[in-house]
């Protein structure tokens, strides 16, 4: 199950579970669409993989399996 991290690892922009701007790589590194497109050219700075739009967890499933509240910031 995806962790659904709450913010961009670069700019710390909020990325709530329903955000269509959340992008993830295969290791669930999470960035906003702006950072992925303007800073990283679609390549994850942590693992070198590509990004995809993070899926949106349905509200009922989100109640049973909440999103993470742990923020990860890339230094």
C-alpha positions in Angstrom: 0.0 0.0 0.0 1.3 3.5 -0.9 2.5 5.7 2.0 0.8 8.8 0.6 3.4 11.3 2.0 1.9 14.7 2.9 4.3 17.0 1.1 6.9 17.6 -1.6 10.4 16.5 -0.7 12.0 19.5 -2.3 9.7 22.5 -1.6 7.5 21.1 1.2 4.3 22.0 -0.7 1.3 20.3 0.9 0.2 17.3 -1.1 -3.0 16.0 0.5 -4.2 12.5 -0.5 -6.6 13.9 -3.1 -3.9 16.0 -4.8 -3.6 15.6 -8.6 -0.2 17.3 -8.4 1.5 14.6 -6.3 4.1 12.7 -8.3 5.9 9.5 -7.0 8.7 7.2 -8.2 8.9 3.5 -7.7 10.3 4.0 -4.2 7.5 6.4 -3.3 9.7 9.4 -3.3 7.1 12.2 -3.4 7.4 15.6 -5.2 5.0 18.1 -6.5 4.5 18.3 -10.3 6.2 21.7 -10.4 9.4 20.4 -8.9 9.4 17.2 -11.0 9.0 19.2 -14.2 11.1 22.3 -13.5 13.9 21.0 -11.2 14.3 17.3 -12.0 13.1 17.0 -15.6 11.0 13.9 -14.7 13.9 12.0 -13.1 13.9 11.2 -9.4 17.0 12.8 -7.7 17.0 10.0 -5.1 16.9 6.9 -7.2 17.2 8.0 -10.9 13.8 6.5 -11.8 10.9 8.2 -13.5 7.8 9.7 -11.9 4.1 9.0 -12.3 1.1 10.8 -10.9 0.3 9.4 -7.5 -3.0 7.6 -7.4 -5.8 9.0 -5.3 -7.0 6.7 -2.6 -10.9 6.5 -2.4 -12.3 8.2 0.7 -13.6 4.9 2.2 -10.2 3.3 1.9 -8.6 6.4 3.2 -10.6 6.1 6.4 -9.4 2.5 6.9 -5.8 3.2 5.6 -4.9 6.9 6.3 -2.2 8.8 4.6 1.2 9.3 6.2 1.8 12.4 8.3 5.6 12.0 8.2 7.2 14.7 6.1 10.4 13.9 4.1 12.6 16.8 3.0 15.5 16.3 0.7 18.5 18.3 1.7 
